[in-house]
Amino acid sequence: MDAPERERHEATVNTPMDRRGFFRKGACVGAATWALAKTTRNGPAVAIAEEQRPSAPLAAEEARHYDKLETGAVRCRLEPRECEIGNGERGFCGVRENRAGKYYSLTYGRPCAIRVAHIEETFMHVLPGAKALNVGTAGCNLQCQFCNTFHISQARPEDTTNEALTPEQLVERAKAEGCSVICFTDNEPVVCFEYMMDTAKAARAAGLKTTCHTAGHLHPEPATELAGVLEAVCVDLKAATNEVHEKLTMVKLDPVLDTLKHFAKLGLHMEVASPLLPKYNDPPEFATAAAQYILSAGGAEVPWMLMRYFPSYNMLTGIATPLSMMRETLEVGQTTGLKHVYLCNVRTDDGQNVTCPKCGETCVKREAGEVECTWTKPGACPKCSTKIPGVWG
């Protein structure tokens, strides 16, 4: 088998190591097996799991960032779609409902995915090697055609198996699991904005940190509120043009770019993650444009995580991202001016260490699942003392 053929073979059959691959394995820390469902926002779910634990009843927490209209409808002000929702109806996300002129979050305190994971699933410059409690709820304000957590992101909360956990109880769960970080991820955290905000406040009071992984489709006002309680945010950059981004996610790219600039302006530690979809995000075009967006929004020191894509949901044909494509994108990103570019959710011994951009010294070494920090002062190069951006303690 020659090298190109070997790589095609590996891309097709290698076991995925994507950050959300636990759904394929049915792993959910602290909870029994939950049902995977094939569903639409407006239709019933068809359960395909063999067992399902009892689900907590839906929540009814009044939402934030909405307007009451004279007609009895409400207008969501959380994100740019700004759904106008009539009485008894829900927004595009499927998890926020108008009840007699008041808008309610149905997933407040109702996570359907809770698991312990390495922080590196979501961040490369946050507490290396730390254990994070990853939390997800039903619903999403996007409809990514390649989503590998569509079982919850494209489901309504009555179609997922939810736990009843207040923010304070979620913090206690994190402490019991030995986690120093709570990360809202696996679906779009914006749709459970209130739960994330209140959990972050409770976590900070208990000495824990809170982060989130978002697609970045939200308005500046809620983003500003989040920046006041989160320690870090990871924003997806899924395409380089409005046309491609809308085809893949059903929303345009421009609001995401605005969010990148907004978080950077607020001073919140920000990292960017990009799924590398063959034919859509091929280098050098995507790599150059994306790197320039990041440079413009936050500067050369914003970490860029290159995520390997695996066929899923409505994009089941094709192959996983070839490693050669990932390495070429990394090189273009570095050449364009980014100082911290990483290869993620892929089996490789390169592209995962944190190195000093000035002298090249390795500051954080990641190999075979092990993490070693070589610095004596967290966040400073052990050789030349250059500061490395991140959340280190």
C-alpha positions in Angstrom: 0.0 0.0 0.0 1.6 3.3 -1.1 1.5 6.4 1.0 -1.4 8.1 -0.6 -3.5 4.9 -0.6 -2.5 4.3 3.0 -3.7 7.8 4.0 -7.0 7.3 2.2 -7.5 4.0 3.9 -6.7 5.5 7.3 -9.0 8.4 6.7 -11.9 6.0 5.9 -11.5 3.3 8.6 -9.5 4.8 11.5 -11.5 5.0 14.7 -12.7 8.6 15.1 -11.2 10.6 18.0 -13.5 13.6 17.6 -14.3 15.6 20.7 -17.9 14.4 20.6 -17.3 10.8 19.6 -18.6 9.7 22.9 -22.1 9.8 21.4 -21.1 7.0 19.1 -19.9 4.9 22.0 -22.9 5.8 24.2 -20.7 7.1 27.0 -22.3 9.5 29.4 -20.7 9.9 32.8 -23.1 9.9 35.8 -26.1 8.9 33.8 -27.7 5.7 32.4 -27.9 5.1 28.7 -30.0 7.7 27.0 -32.0 7.2 23.8 -30.5 8.4 20.5 -33.3 9.8 18.4 -33.9 10.6 14.8 -36.0 13.7 14.9 -36.9 17.1 13.5 -37.8 20.1 15.5 -41.4 19.9 14.4 -41.8 16.1 14.4 -41.7 13.2 16.8 -38.5 11.4 17.7 -37.9 7.8 16.9 -35.9 6.2 19.7 -33.2 3.8 18.6 -31.6 3.0 21.9 -32.3 -0.3 23.7 -32.8 1.3 27.1 -33.7 4.7 28.4 -33.8 6.1 31.9 -36.7 8.2 33.1 -36.4 11.8 32.0 -36.9 14.9 34.2 -39.9 17.0 33.3 -39.2 20.1 31.2 -38.2 23.2 32.9 -40.0 26.6 32.8 -37.4 29.2 33.6 -38.2 32.6 32.1 -35.8 33.5 29.4 -33.6 36.5 29.2 -33.1 38.8 26.2 -36.5 38.9 24.6 -39.2 41.5 23.8 -42.9 41.2 24.5 -45.0 42.3 21.5 -48.4 43.8 21.5 -49.8 40.8 19.7 -48.9 38.5 22.5 -45.9 37.2 20.5 -42.4 37.5 21.7 -39.2 38.3 19.8 -36.0 36.6 20.8 -33.0 38.9 21.2 -30.5 36.3 22.1 -29.1 35.7 18.6 -29.3 37.3 15.1 -32.2 35.1 13.8 -34.5 37.0 16.2 -37.4 34.6 16.0 -40.8 36.1 16.5 -42.8 33.4 18.4 -46.5 33.2 18.8 -48.3 32.0 21.9 -47.7 28.3 22.4 -44.9 28.2 19.8 -41.2 27.8 20.0 -38.2 29.4 18.3 -36.0 27.8 15.7 -33.9 26.2 18.5 -36.9 24.2 19.7 -36.1 24.7 23.4 -37.6 28.2 24.1 -41.3 28.6 24.2 -43.9 31.5 24.4 -46.4 30.8 27.1 -49.1 33.5 27.3 -46.7 36.3 26.3 -43.7 35.1 28.4 -40.7 33.4 26.9 -39.4 30.3 28.8 -36.3 28.2 28.6 -37.3 24.5 28.7 -33.8 23.2 29.2 -32.8 25.2 32.3 -31.3 22.7 34.7 -32.1 19.9 32.3 -28.8 18.6 30.8 -29.1 15.5 28.6 -25.3 14.9 28.2 -22.8 15.0 31.1 -19.4 13.5 30.9 -15.9 13.9 32.2 -13.3 14.7 29.5 -9.8 16.1 29.1 -9.9 19.9 28.7 -7.9 19.4 25.4 -11.2 18.3 23.7 -12.1 21.9 23.7 -9.1 24.1 24.6 -5.3 23.9 24.1 -4.4 26.9 26.2 -6.6 26.3 29.3 -5.3 24.3 32.3 -3.4 21.6 30.3 -4.4 18.1 31.4 -7.3 19.2 33.6 -10.5 17.2 33.9 -13.6 19.0 32.6 -17.2 18.2 33.1 -18.7 18.6 29.7 -22.4 19.5 29.7 -24.9 19.5 26.8 -28.6 20.1 26.5 -31.2 19.6 23.7 -31.5 22.1 20.9 -29.4 24.4 18.7 -29.8 27.6 16.8 -27.9 26.2 13.8 -28.5 23.1 11.7 -25.0 22.0 10.7 -25.2 19.3 8.0 -22.2 17.5 9.4 -23.1 17.6 13.1 -22.0 14.6 15.0 -24.2 15.3 18.0 -27.4 15.8 16.0 -29.1 13.3 18.4 -29.4 16.1 20.9 -28.7 19.3 19.0 -31.5 18.7 16.5 -33.9 17.3 19.1 -36.5 18.9 21.2 -36.0 18.4 25.0 -39.0 16.1 25.3 -37.1 13.8 22.9 -33.9 13.6 25.0 -33.4 12.0 28.4 -32.7 14.8 30.8 -31.4 15.1 34.3 -32.7 17.6 36.8 -29.7 19.5 38.0 -29.7 23.1 39.3 -26.6 25.2 38.7 -25.5 24.5 42.2 -26.1 20.7 41.8 -24.1 20.7 38.6 -21.2 22.4 40.3 -21.4 19.7 43.0 -21.3 17.0 40.3 -18.2 18.6 38.8 -16.5 18.6 42.2 -17.5 15.0 42.9 -16.0 14.0 39.6 -12.7 15.8 40.4 -13.2 18.4 37.7 -11.8 21.9 37.9 -13.7 23.1 34.8 -17.3 23.0 33.6 -17.6 23.2 29.8 -20.9 23.8 28.1 -20.5 22.0 24.7 -21.9 19.2 22.6 -24.9 21.3 21.5 -25.0 25.1 21.1 -24.7 26.6 24.6 -26.4 29.8 23.5 -29.8 28.1 23.6 -29.3 27.3 27.3 -27.9 30.8 28.0 -29.6 31.2 31.4 -28.5 27.9 32.7 -24.9 28.5 31.6 -24.8 32.0 33.1 -26.1 30.9 36.5 -23.9 27.8 36.5 -20.8 29.9 35.8 -21.6 32.2 38.7 -22.1 29.3 41.1 -18.9 27.6 39.8 -16.9 30.7 40.3 -18.2 31.0 43.9 -17.1 27.4 44.5 -13.6 27.9 43.0 -14.3 26.2 39.6 -13.9 27.7 36.2 -16.6 27.7 33.4 -16.0 27.7 29.7 -18.1 27.1 26.6 -17.7 26.0 23.0 -20.0 28.0 20.7 -20.7 28.5 17.0 -20.7 32.2 17.8 -24.2 33.0 16.4 -25.3 35.4 19.2 -25.9 39.1 19.8 -23.3 41.3 21.5 -25.3 41.9 24.7 -25.6 38.3 25.8 -22.0 37.8 24.6 -20.9 40.6 26.9 -22.7 39.0 29.8 -21.1 35.6 29.2 -17.6 37.3 29.1 -18.2 38.5 32.6 -18.7 35.0 34.0 -16.7 32.6 31.8 -13.0 32.0 31.9 -12.6 31.1 28.3 -14.6 30.6 25.1 -14.0 28.5 22.0 -15.7 29.8 18.9 -16.2 27.7 15.7 -15.1 29.1 12.4 -16.7 26.6 10.0 -16.3 28.2 6.7 -14.6 31.2 5.0 -17.5 32.7 3.0 -21.2 33.5 3.8 -22.3 31.1 1.0 -20.5 28.1 2.3 -21.2 28.8 5.9 -24.9 29.1 5.2 -24.9 25.9 3.1 -23.3 24.0 6.0 -25.0 25.6 9.0 -28.1 27.5 7.8 -26.7 30.8 9.0 -24.3 33.3 7.5 -20.7 33.8 8.5 -20.8 37.5 9.2 -22.4 37.3 12.7 -19.8 34.8 13.7 -16.9 37.1 12.6 -18.6 39.9 14.7 -18.6 37.6 17.7 -14.9 36.8 17.3 -14.1 40.5 17.3 -16.5 41.1 20.3 -15.0 38.5 22.5 -11.5 39.6 21.7 -12.4 43.2 22.5 -13.8 42.2 25.8 -10.5 40.5 26.8 -12.0 37.0 27.3 -9.5 34.2 26.5 -10.6 32.9 23.2 -9.7 30.0 21.0 -11.0 29.2 17.5 -11.9 25.7 16.2 -12.4 24.8 12.6 -13.7 21.5 11.2 -11.7 20.7 8.0 -14.3 19.4 5.6 -12.8 18.2 2.3 -14.1 20.1 -0.7 -15.5 22.9 1.6 -12.4 23.9 3.7 -9.6 22.9 1.4 -6.2 24.6 1.8 -4.8 27.0 0.9 -8.0 29.1 0.2 -9.8 28.3 3.5 -6.6 28.3 5.6 -5.5 31.7 4.4 -8.9 33.3 4.7 -9.6 31.8 8.1 -6.2 32.7 9.5 -6.7 36.3 8.3 -10.1 36.5 10.0 -8.5 35.3 13.2 -5.6 37.8 12.9 -8.0 40.6 12.2 -10.4 39.7 15.1 -8.0 38.8 17.9 -4.4 38.9 16.8 -1.6 36.4 16.1 -1.7 34.8 19.5 -5.3 33.4 19.3 -5.0 29.6 19.3 -6.4 27.9 16.2 -7.6 24.3 16.6 -7.9 22.3 13.4 -10.5 19.6 13.9 -10.6 16.4 11.9 -14.0 15.9 10.2 -15.8 12.6 10.2 -18.9 12.0 8.0 -22.1 12.4 10.0 -25.7 13.4 10.0 -26.7 14.6 6.5 -23.1 14.3 5.2 -22.4 10.6 5.4 -20.6 10.3 2.2 -17.0 11.1 1.6 -14.0 10.5 3.8 -12.5 11.8 7.0 -10.1 14.7 6.8 -6.8 13.5 5.4 -3.9 14.2 7.7 -2.0 15.8 4.8 -4.8 18.3 4.5 -4.6 19.1 8.2 -0.9 19.6 8.1 -1.1 21.8 5.0 -3.7 23.9 6.8 -1.5 24.2 9.8 1.5 25.3 7.7 -0.6 27.9 5.9 -2.0 29.2 9.2 1.5 29.6 10.6 2.8 31.2 7.4 -0.1 33.7 7.5 1.0 34.8 10.9 -0.8 32.8 13.6 1.6 31.7 16.4 -0.4 28.8 17.9 -2.0 26.4 15.4 -2.9 22.8 16.5 -3.9 19.5 15.0 -6.8 18.1 17.1 -8.9 14.9 17.5 -6.3 13.0 15.4 -3.7 10.4 16.2 -0.4 12.2 15.6 2.7 13.0 17.6 3.0 16.5 16.1 1.0 19.7 16.1 -0.3 19.4 19.7 2.5 20.9 21.9 2.4 24.5 23.1 5.7 26.1 22.0 7.2 29.5 22.6 6.6 31.7 19.5 9.9 33.5 20.2 12.5 30.7 20.9 10.6 27.5 20.0 10.9 25.9 23.4 8.3 23.4 24.2 6.1 24.7 27.1 3.4 22.0 27.2 4.1 18.6 25.8 1.2 16.4 24.8 2.0 12.8 23.7 0.0 9.5 23.9 -2.6 11.1 26.0 -0.2 12.4 28.6 0.4 16.1 29.3 3.5 17.6 30.7 4.1 21.3 31.5 7.8 22.2 31.4 7.6 25.7 32.7 8.3 26.7 36.3 6.0 29.7 36.1 2.7 28.9 34.4 2.2 30.8 31.2 5.9 31.8 30.8 8.4 30.1 28.5 10.9 28.2 30.7 13.8 29.3 28.5 13.2 33.0 27.6 10.2 33.9 29.8 8.0 35.0 26.9 4.4 35.0 28.0 2.0 32.5 26.4 -1.7 33.6 26.3 -4.1 31.3 28.1 -5.7 30.3 31.3 -3.0 28.5 33.2 -4.0 28.5 36.8 
